[in-house]
Every structure is written in structure tokens, then in C-alpha cells.
């Protein structure tokens, strides 16, 4: 019997509750995540826990210069030190490997695991030392002597983009990696006809996620089988393929083990250079090799910084506050090399007008290199900075017109009855009810009382402000930004898969091909399978296959796994359910349509006395081939590969594209009080309304939202990778790179709403980037509301105490 392997499955929502949310047996219920037991009892298994006999350790030699020619590397003293086994230089490694994949068409911007000939940022790795222990490797690394010839460098992205700065990659001929002006609709006409115009600049400071676990990788080469085994704390699409390509190995010679826990990622755990480095060494030296970054290596040379973006925004609007058109210029400093970071300017195309009914847009993304640590993907993949720019613009328009900020948003919101709604850039929003979510949030926060509280503080001589943001979370992880930013890339699918099996005992197992960094994939898969098969998710085991024994996956990025992995798991479970129904129909001698499925047991709908229990159906499939329908294979195992809903097409010549299939919505309301003496901001009230469609597990969704809000508070007020004028990173430790603690993150109240997506299996949308995509905009809005009575404003992040003090002085 043939089975589908690459299908789109229609949505199959259940009945609806009074509030409109679908009703399910297991989905949406408050059940403890399956992963909790493992982590709470200390049974997590991280890369640092992988113990292989004979493992050697790597320490790194980094460039102290932002730009320098490497004229000599002397390794004799290092090799003579205790425990030192080998010193690898960029010259050797680059000759034996190929450059890493980059997202745009810039083949002469070559990136390797070690610098070869030229170091392009302070902290770039120029040599790797292998020793019997980490401390011996570090001691030997200090003995490696490197001669440098300093070169001119550039730190400022505007200067770098202007064309007069030193070239970071001379063969490329420019420091600009990507630049294009998209025009969707009659922008010039809308600006010409508009009653009013305004413009503003917004600066998103360079920050990241700095998870508690730095990046780690351990590789082992088996010369007998010709297989490289790799354990790494990764969150990266196509990771096994990229490792194989860089090492010149066939894809089936690399086995990536996904059954390791990742101690936080939020996008930055790409680690391709770390993994290629240890893989090359393990293959060359014949023993396992491990690299676990220390914090300085991670923050200075780990290639994990996030967007560093300057916006210039112009808006055209009428006297009633209806926004007609936007012009957005976004200049992003990606650092010294291009990974997928230029594509972080691409994702915002899919939500370039936010939740608003704006008729035309001009968008000019510019990706430019400087002599800084390279960017990598960070939670939201560039959407959070764009949301900040859009929300700051809405606040500015409200101030100009003297219209309440909430009322201005209501007037511009896409209305519930207008979905599905296509925005100027060609993306269609699937569903939403923005007015209702905002109203529920305002009721939860008691907005009128909040205004009274703010005004009381001000009358008493204090400084306080209320912040508002209403933002979208594009979800479903489409690949459309790849061909949009590189017409040589014709990727039109970002499928995901799941395999489900029922063994002879009747136990159910789900198999996935991805690592997890806290998104609750085991809970997701078991809940979905349990819903379809009507079996208790607590009894369903979920495991991770390695890359040689599993179906394709594009990893947990782009808020996609509830949609894609959830859809794939449901598809595989439905195949098995149908097969069980066919077995029952064959043995009960009735059509499938005459049967009723109840918690795994199957009965004739009109005569329940004729039935087959779950145990007997499983026994027939595994042992009683004589009772199987003709042509059906024995056993109970099914796979399903699901394509992204609405995916599968290339952008139009003018750059219109269906970027993501599903759009979650969040409304944030914040009260910030500022100490007039120290200028320290205190967030004293925080409510977030959130609509991600049907929640598979509310605990997991809420946890993501809480963490995302904390992350967003850090981006707004504290976190920045700052550089000196001479190109040195000034915030390479947690003494200087400030992250919010429990003292700075307030209690957060979440308000749930459900607008099911018509495109997904159960009506679910993405939530992995929840909170973070709206929190910075809301906090900035509150700070500026507090500064407004003093005639000041601040739109450059982070808005630190020093910035507030200068604004109030």
C-alpha cells in the first residue's frame, strides 16, 4: 500500500468553545511538559556530558586586532608544552575545507573556521591548539606566537556603506553585501496625496541572547566505517549537509546526533565553524576532539551577535491618523562575514506593515560589513527591530495629531472580517482579531487605573510612562527570503517530517530529526499524536533520530515547529489511524465509513457489539498476517513529510512573496517608573495579550512568552555589544554586557486569545518568538511617554540609565 511522503494536509479543526477556540481532548490542556521530569531531576544530557574515551580538547588563539595581516605563526613552543598534541593554523584548514554557505550572492566573501592570511575582527580565531585537557590546551595556546601587520579598519556601518572605507574583503569589491529597494504600491502617489508626513530614525543596538550554555561540539571519526560522528549544541537548518560540504565529505558520511539537549539558543546556536574545526581535527588526528567555548570566546569570537540596525522611516498619513504609506531604509551591520545574517533583513518583508492596513511601502534593506564579530540568527530573525521601527512610527503619528496611541492603532488595524488579508509585499495574513486581543489586554491591565497611577507619580514629582505595542509574529519558517535575497537560490520548500510507530505492546513512539533548545518538542509531538490516535500523551514516547536515520527537518527556527513538526506528526498518526480502520473494516466486514474510532478501539457505528479493541488491532498488524487486508504491509509504522502551507513559489520580479503562512499577534501594555535620582527604570506593571491560534500546550507557550519578554526588556534597556573606536569589544563579559535579572524583570500577566489558523492541522500558529517581538517596542514606548513631559525622547537602544539621565538633564 503506497503512502504519501510529501503532502499538504487540510486543516481539521474540532468543534468550537464559546470563545471560538477549537475543542480537543489533549491539545490546549494544561499538562506538564514531558521534558520537565528529565530536567528537574538533573538528567539532561548536554554536549559537555558526552564522554568518549581518548577525547582531546581545543583552545583557541584569537586576533587582538580588528583588521590585520597575519605574517607568521610560530608553534614550536606550544607543541613542546605538556599535553599539547597539535596546533592547527588557518593556512592548513582553509586548504583542506571549503568556505561556508552564505545567504546572499557574494561568493568572494569567504568564511572559514580559522582566519587565513588576514584577521578581520578582534577575537577572530587564527589557530586552534589540541591538548590532552582543556587547561593544557589553554596553556599551550598562550605560547603560540603570531606576527600581525595591522590594517585600516572600519567600525561605523554608515561609513562602511558609503564606499570610502577600507575594504574588508577586497575581492568582493565593496563592503555592501546586499542592497535593494523594493517598492510595493503607489508610494510616491500616496505620499503626494497625504495630508501629513513625518520621519524619524530608530537604532537597534547590537545584542544577542547569550544563553547559559556556550557552544559546544565533539567529533569522532571512524576510519573503519568512514563516518564522522558529531554531537553539537545546535539550532541550525541543514547543519549536517553544511558540515559535509565544508569537509568535502558525502552527506552520508556525517552523522549528527540530535539526542543532546541544548542549553538555550534563541537562534544563535549555529556553530558551523566550531563543528567543522573539531571534525577536521578528529579526522586528521584519529581521536575524538572537543571544543567547549568559554564565555569570552563565545561573546567575542563565537560569531553569535545579533542585528545591529539603523532605520530611517518616513510615514504619510491623513488628519484622522490613517497611515497611507511607509518608506523604510534599514542599514544592518553584519560584522566581518556573511552567514545567514543578511537574510534577517528579509523576514520583515512578510510583515512590513505590522498589523496595520497600510496601502503601499518602499523598503530598502542594506546589509553591510564592518570589522566586528559576525552576526548570526537571533530570535525573531530580524522582525523585532522592524516591529520597533513600525511601533515608534505609530507613536510619533499619534503625538503629532494629538490622538490617543491606542485609538490610532485601532483605526489602522486590519479588521477581523478582512482576513485573509494581503499586504503590499505580497504576503497574506491568515487570520486575526487584533481589536479583541487589544481590548482584552486593556481590561486585564485596567488601563484607566494605569493612567491614573502614572499621572499620580508625575504630580508627585516622579517620572513615569505607559508603553504600548501591537505586533505580529510571522510563523511557519518558510524559505521565501532565501530566493528573495539571492535569485540564484531556488529553494521553495522548508518541509518537516515525523515518523510514528506502534509496537507489538501497543505502545506509541514518535521519531523526529531535530535538536531542541527548550521548545518542548517532545510535548508537542506526543500531544499531537495522542490527539489523533486518542491515546494518552503521557504514554507516548518521543525520541530523536540521528541525521543518517531520520526524515528531513529544517530545525526549530522561525516559530515553525508547532506548525511544521506538529503537522507532520499529525499526518503520520492519521496514516496509522486510517490503517487501523482498514484492518478493522476488513475483519468486521463493513466499509470503513461504517466504523467509529474511540480511543484506539474501533466499533461498528450502528452496532457497537461488533468491535475490535486496540490490542487486537495491534496484534493483527504485527502477528496475524492472515487477517490483514490484501496488499497491506505488516507492522504499524508511518512517516509524513509536510510542506509549509502556502509555500512552494518563488518571489515575483518586484519582490512580492508569500513569506510566512501564519501570523500570531501580541499586544503589550507596560508601566515604567523612573527613579529621578538614579534614572533607573523600574517596570512596575506588564500585561501581554497573545494570540497564537490553538495552543498545543499552554505551559510551553507561556514559558516562551515570559522568556521572550525578559529578552526584549534586555534589548531595550541593558544589552549591547559595544565597541571602542579602535575596534575592540568592550562588553565581552557579564560585568560589561548587562542582562536583566529577576530584579529587573517584573511579574508578567499573559492574556490568551485564540484565532485559529485555517491553514494548519489544528489551527495552531507559531509562538517560539512570542514576547520578544513586541516587548522592546513597548518598553521604548513607555520610556518615551515618561520623557515626553520633559521635552525629550530616545529611540536608540539600549536606553540605559545614562541615556535617560542625559535626556532629563
Order of alpha helices (4+ residues) and beta strands (2+ residues): alpha-beta-beta-alpha-beta-alpha-beta-beta-alpha-beta-alpha-beta-alpha-beta-beta-beta-alpha-beta-alpha-beta-alpha-beta-beta-beta-alpha-alpha-beta-beta-alpha-alpha-beta-alpha-beta-beta-alpha-beta-alpha-beta-beta-beta-alpha-beta-beta-beta-alpha-beta-alpha-alpha
